[in-house]
Amino acid sequence: GLKPNMQSFTIYIDSFAQRNDWDSVQEGDYILTRLVDMYLANELDFEPDVIAWTSVIRGWMRLSKKRRAAAEKAENVMERMIVLHDDGKISTTADSIVYCSVLNAHCYAGSMDDAARILSTMEYLWKQGDEDMKPSARTYKILIEGWVKSDSDTAMTQVEELVAKMKPLCEEQNEEGLLGDIYKSLLFGYAKRGFPSNAEDMLRIMVEKGYK
């Protein structure tokens, strides 16, 4: 008879990961873990592909709004993937989509220090020569909006540093339209934290540049 292949298992895993409820994503996570364990024990002649890993990680990401436990599960899956690859046990490793999914999960959960840590890792890997890890303007935008919504005392300092990195990328990646959203976030962030002069400066810049 026909034997299931990795594509069949990936579709099966994804059917659980897409359901947006904890038990279903947990089941997809469990199936992925079992497949990996079977592959490592030579009970399976193919290894789970990056799509299967990403599907489970993004399943946890979608559940992570105000839920740090889900964001932590997303990162745990990524960490296992990286460790197994670095140990030479699997050929698949975390790509920029995986890193960004975990970063998004932490932002959704409000765990901004963890999100910043993931970004720092991406920046480090990129500077070490991995072009795939170069953060996009949209990656910085997600972090900026996460910091603005947070209750951190250092949020606007973090935001200003991220905006400085994001601006040249917007031009380079033809994403100038994102700057309007960023200026709105800055305006909201300064007003929320009681910095009226900074908020006024942002409003003036928005008017001058034609952002609404």
Disulfide bonds with the S-S distance in Angstrom:
none
